[in-house]
């Protein structure tokens, strides 16, 4: 229903009368109120300066960061001998030749289902970890978390810990401030370039590519991807930081489905910490909780949240608040664990004066584990027993057949022989289902004593040949006969049989 403002009721000509839609009037009122009260529709980002934490979980995070970054940066340089003519890079996505190499495993384009299986395994594994220990992936091994930690190390080195960085932000620009900021950003860019460079090394032979990059002989697409990944690493690790986890990443909004009351998560034990209040040495602990309002759990948090407010979307469960709180508890002589890995079910058990439990084995964790075993076992069985020979037959459809001057009927076929081994192999090609026929293979001159064509296929390659079958017209009992092509390795028992048809004129 349209809304007519009061001034529209004033006497005026019918021609100048104007009705303003209700939604526009409402929006105008909201904008007027926001402008009058100096309010913004979007909350400005509050810059977070996390304090460096020390303790068990911080040490674990250092080790995880060192291991994961080492794997990422150095994996392209690992060599794996696969024989002559085959790439010797252990982990390589060979886009040019449509291959994926992972040590002894070689994935061809038609085996993309293995990649799909790995992605499914990774997803179920993430579900299992989340249902067991909450967002432990986010807090320890997520690339965003790892690179933010690394960028923070550089930031602390040049600008100092939390208080020093806050003072530097508020200080006017000077030569000292400019030098610190320039040095910090220079190292950030170096890290970002190394990150982008390491990624493209997975797509090309690393030693060859690094020389091409040095001499500016690499393809333009390589430089493009290095620049793109450099920019994203620099922006996400240096500036966006917790914004990525809160607004860009969908996982915080999905993880709640995988968690239940028995899931271990980083929690503030309010049943022990409340009522909270400052504490002085010598004061009694009677009638109060262990939380002394030191806010150390807040200042070490990379997301800037207060864990005492309960489970929150922004929390990545990095456990640094546990280290900070344990350090304070040790200083004031109280038991550690005011902030710890706990479950909602344990809060209820303590309220009922029952013993605490850690229930990792539960229906949902068992389900995820069984699914991972089944999928992983199926993939492993497929990899261990997959054939090193594949043959595909494509019959010509235009024309279906050709009548030769002799009266024979000829069909054309495209035979594709895939040699997945690392040796040059020779195959004989024969046909069953026909009594009399003449077979000719384009580009093949070598034959067996029985007249079968010998097709040589290079190591780790696909060879496509054109095959023509000619059959006497009187031998055709129907307009379509079922036949089978048989490709046999001359040096082993490896055989591949493929069924197709031979077409002729209708009877």
N, C-alpha and C positions, 0 to 999 in steps of 0.2 A: 504494500500500500504506500503510495507516495506521501511524502511529508512536505507540508507547506509552511515555510518559516513565517513568523509573525508579520514581518514587513510585507509579505506578499498579500496580506489581507487589506492593505491600504488601498484607497481608491486609485485606480489606474486604468488605462485603456486595455481592452481585451487583447489587443495586439502585442502589448509589452508584458503581459502577465507571464511569469515564468515559475515552473514548479521544480524544486530541487529534490532529487531522489534522497530517500532517508539514509542510505548507506554513506553517501557523500557528506551529509550533514554530520553524521556520527563520527566519521573519520576526521572531519574538520575540527570537531569539538575535542577529540582525543589529541590531535596535533597541537591545538591551542593550549591545552592543559600541560602537555609535555614541554612546550616551549616556555610557558610561564614559570614552570617549576624547574626548568633547565634539566629535564630528564631525557635520556637517550633510549631509543628502542633496542639498542644493543649494548651489552655490558662490555666495557673496555677491559682488555686483558691486563691483569695485574702481574707484573714481572716477578718471577719467583727466583730467589737466590738460595737454593738448598745448601745447608751447612754440611760439611764433610762428616760422615759418620764413621765410627770404628767399632769393630766387633765381629762376631762369628759370621753373620749374614753378609756384612760388607766384604769380608775376606772371600766368602764363596762367590760373591758377585765379581770380585777382581779376577778370580780364577776362571770363571765362566767367560768373562769378557776377553781374557787373554787367549783362551782355547778357541772360542768361536771366531775371533778376529784372525787368529793364526790360520785356522782352517780356511777361512774365506780368502785371505790374501795369498797364501802359499800353495793351495791345492792345484792351481793351474800349472805349477812348475813341477809337479810330480810326474815322472816318466813311467811308462808301462809298455814294454816291448810286445808288439803284436805281429811282428814279422815285417818283411820288406814291402814297401808300398802302402802300409797302413799307418795312420797317425799313432805316434807313441806317447801322446799326452793322456794321462790316466783319466782325467775328467774333461770331456770335450763335447760340446754341442756343435757338430760339424754341419752347419746349415748348407754349405755348398754341395756336399755329397749326401745330405739327408740322413745323417747318422747321429746317434747319441752314444757316446762311449763312457762307461763307468768301470774302470779297472778291467776285469775280465768279462763284463757284460757289454753287449753291443745291441742296441735297439734300432730296428729299421722302421721306416715310416708306417708300414702296415702292422707294426707291433705297438702302435701307440697306446693300445689298451694296457700295456705295462705301466706307462706313465700315468694313465688314469687310475690304475690300481694303487700306485704309490701315493697319488693325491688323496684317494679314499682312505688309505692307511694313515696318512698324516692327519686327516680330519678326525678320524676315529681316535687316533692317539691323543689329539688335542682335547677331544671330548673326555677321554679317560683321565687325562691329567687334571682337567678342570673339575671334574666330578670328585676327584680325590683330594686335590690341594688347591682349588680355586685358580686364580689367575697367576699361577707360578710361572707359566710361559711368558706372560707379559713382563713380569718383574725381573726375569733373569736372562732369557734367551731371545726375546723379540728384537729384531734388528734395530728398531727405533730406540729401545731402551739401551742397547749396547752402544750405539753411536752417540746417544745423548750423554751416557756416562763418560765416553772418551772425550767428547767436547768439553764436558765439565772439568775433567782433569786438566785440560789445556787452559781453560778459563781460570781455574784456581791457581795454576802455576804463574800466570802473568798478573792476575789481579788480586790474588789473595782469597781467603775464605769468605764466608757470608758477610760479615760486618764490613770487611774491607771493600767488597764489591758494592755493597749498598752505599757506602760513603763515596766511592768512585763515581757511581751513577749520579749522585747529587752534586758532586764537585764541579766547578766550572771547567771548561776546556783549558788544558795547559799542555805544555810539551810532554810532561810525564804521562798524562792521561792519554794523549794521542799516541805516544809510543807504545803503551801497554795495549791499547785497543788495536793498533795496527799489527803488532806482533801476534796477538790472539787470533785475529781474523786471517792473517797470513798462514798460520799453522792449520787453522780450520780448513782453508782452501786446499792446502797440501793434502790433508787427510781426505777431503772430498774428491780430489783428483785421483788419489790412490784407490779410492773406493770405486769410482767410475772405471778406472783403468783395469782394476782387478776383474770387474764384471765382463768386460769385452774380451779378456784373456780366456774366459771359458768358451768363447765362440770361435777362437782362432788358436793356432799354435803359438803359445806364449813367447818363446824365444824369438821366433820369426817376427811376430807382431811388434814386439818392443823395439826391434831394430828398424822396422818400417816406420813406427811412430817417431823414432829418434831422427830418421832421415826424411820425415814428412812424405813418405811413400805409401802410407796406409790409405785405404779407401775413405772417402768423405763421410760415409755412414758411420765408420768407426769413430771419427772425431766428433760427429754429432752425438752419438750415444755417450761418449765420455763426457762431453759438455753437459748433456741433459742430466746424467746421473751425478755429476759434480754439483750442479745447481740444486737438485733435489736433496742431496745429502747435506749440503751447506745450509739450505733453508730449514729443512726439517730438524736437523740435529742442532743447529745453532740458534734458531729463532722460534720455530713453532713448538718444539719440545712437547710439553704436556698437552698442548692443543691438539696434536695428532691423536693422542690416546683418548681424549675426551670427545672430540668432534668428528675426526676423520675416520677413526677405526670403528668398524661395526661390532667388534668382538665384545666390548663391555655390555652391549645391549642384547647379545645372544647368550652369553655365558650363564645368565640366570637360569636358563632352561636345563643346563647340565648339573646345576648344584642343588643340593638338598640339605636337610638339617644336620646331616652327618659329614658334610664337606668341610675339610680343614681350611680355614682362612685366617688371615691376619686380623685379630680382633682385640679390642680393648675390653678387658674383663671388668665391666662396670660393677659386677657384684662384689668385687674386691676393692675397686678404686674409689667408689662413691661412699659418702659425700666427699668431694675433693676440696682441698684448701691448701694454702701455703703452709709450710712447716719449718719450724726452727729447731735447732739442736736442743735436746732436753725436753721438748714438749711431749705430752702424752699422745699416744695413738688411739686411745679409747674414744669410741663414738664417731670415728671418721675413717675415711678410706686411705689407701696408699698413694693416690695421685696427689702430688704436691703443686700442681699448676705450673710446672717448669716450662712447659710448651716445647720441650726438646723434640718430642715426637712430631711437632708441626714444622719446626725449622729445618729438619733433615729431610722432610718429604719432598720429592721432586715434583709432585703434583700440587703441593701447597695446601693439602686438606688436613683436617683434624680427625684422626682416627677415632677419637673418643666420641664422635658424633655417630658412630656406627658404620656399617658397610655402605660404601658410596661408589657411584659410577666412576669417578675419577681415580679411585685407588687401583694401582697396578700390582699391589702386594709385593713390593720390592723388599719388605721386611726391615728397612733401615730404621723405622720407628721402633722396632723391637730392640735393636742394638742401642739406640739412644736411650730408651726407657730403662733397659737393663743396667746401663752405665750409671744412671741416676739412682736406681734402686740400690745398687751396690754401695754408692757413696753414702746414702742415708741409712744403710743397715737394714733394708727391707728385702724380702725374697724377690728374686727375679721372676719375670713372667707376667707382669701386670698387662703388658701387651705381648701376645704370643699367638702361635697357630692354635686355633681352637675351633670348636663347632657349636652351632646353636643348640644341638642336643645336649652338649655338656653343660650349658647354662641351666637347662631344665634339670639335669641330673644333680647338679650342685644345690639347686633350690630345694630338691627333694632329699638332699643329704645322701645321695647315691654315689658310688665310685665313678670317676670319669672313664670314658672309653674312647679309643680311636678305632673306628670301624671303616677300614679301607675296603674290605671284601663285603660288597653289598650287591643287590640284584643288578643295578645299573652298571657298576664297575665290572661285574662278571660278564654282563652282556657285551660291553665294549671290548673286553679282553677276548672273549670267544670269537667275536667278529674279526678282530685283528688276527687271531691265530688262523681262522679259516681263510681269510683273504690272503694273508701272507703265505700260508701253506700252499694255496692254489697257485699263487704267482711263482713260488719257488719250484713247485713241481713242473710248471710250464717252462721255466727257464732251464731246468736240469734236463728236460726231455724234449726240448724243441728241436725240430729237424734243421740240419744245416743245408737242406736243399728244398726249394720250392719251385714248382712249375705251374704256370698259368697259361691256359689256351683260350684265345679269342678268335672265334670264327668270323670270317668276313660276312657282312650282311648286305652289302651292295657291290656287286650282285650276289645273290645266294649261291649260284653256281654258274659255270660257263660250259657250253657244249663245244668241244674241240672238233677240228676238221675230221679226226678219226672217228668221231661219234662218241668218244669217252666223255664222261662228266667230270668236271674238275671243281674242287672247293679250295678256297684259300684260308689259311689260318696264321695267326701271329702267336708264336710260341715264346714265352718269356721264362728263362731259366735263371733262378736266383741262387748264386753260390755264396753261402754265408760263412764258409770256411776261409782260412787264411792261406790256402794252397790253390794253385792252378789245377782245375779239374776238367776231365773230358767225359762227355756223356754220349751214349748212343740213344737214338730216338726211333722208336718202333710204334706200330699201330696194331690193335686187335679189333675184331668186329667186321673186317673186310676180307674176303677170300682172295681177290686179285686187285692189286692197286700199284700205282707207280708214285713214289714220293720224291719230290725234289725240294731241296732246302737252299735258298738263296745265300750265296757267300760261303758255302761249305763245299770243299772239294775232297776232304778226307772221308773214307768209308771203311767199314769193316769187310772181312772176307765174305760175309753174308749180304753185303750191299747196304747195310744200315749206315746212315750219316753219323759222323762223329762231330759233335759240337763242343768246342773248347770255350770254357768260361773262366775269365781271370779271377783271381782271389778277391773275395769281398765285393763282387760286382754282379750286376744284372745284365744278361745278354738277351736281346730280342732278335729273333730270326723269323723270316717269312717262309712258311711251308705250304707246298701245293700238293694236294692228293688228287690223282686221276684214276677213275674207276670205270671199267667197261659198262656201258649202259645196260646190257643184258643181265649184269650181276645185281642191279638195283631192284629189289623186290618191293620197295616202298619209296615214297618220296622223301622219307627221313629215316636214316639208319643210325642207331646208337653205336658209337665207336669210342675207343680209349687210346690216348697217347701215353706211352710209357717212356720215361727218361731214366736211364740207368747209368750210375757212375761206373766207369770202366775199372777203377782201382779199388772199389769197395762194394758192399751190398746195398748201398743207398739207392732207393728207387722211389720215384714219384709217379703216380698214375692219375690222369685227369680225363674225365668223361666229357664228350661233346657229341655232336651229330654230324652226319654227312647228308647234305641236301641234294635232291635231284628233281627231275620233272615229275609232275603228278601222273599216276597211272590212269 
